Amino acid sequence: MKVQIDPERCQGHGRCYDLSPDLFTEDDEGYGQVAGDGVVPAGGERAARVAASNCPEKAIVLVEEA
């Protein structure tokens, strides 16, 4: 699984990096950014889903890899 943030939708509420700091960081203006390359480490899938479901703008995209 990979995570992505749609910058057109993100409004900077910060729930992603508050709830899942291993997967997300913030930029200088408080907008969410994907940490690293966006690959969710083994066991981190739940944290990715929690962040995505708590984003008010639905700016977090989960990419399921086959």
Secondary structure as UniProt FT lines:
FT   STRAND          2..5
FT   TURN            7..9
FT   HELIX           15..19
FT   TURN            21..23
FT   STRAND          24..26
FT   TURN            28..29
FT   STRAND          32..34
FT   TURN            36..37
FT   TURN            42..43
FT   HELIX           45..54
FT   TURN            56..57
FT   STRAND          60..63
//
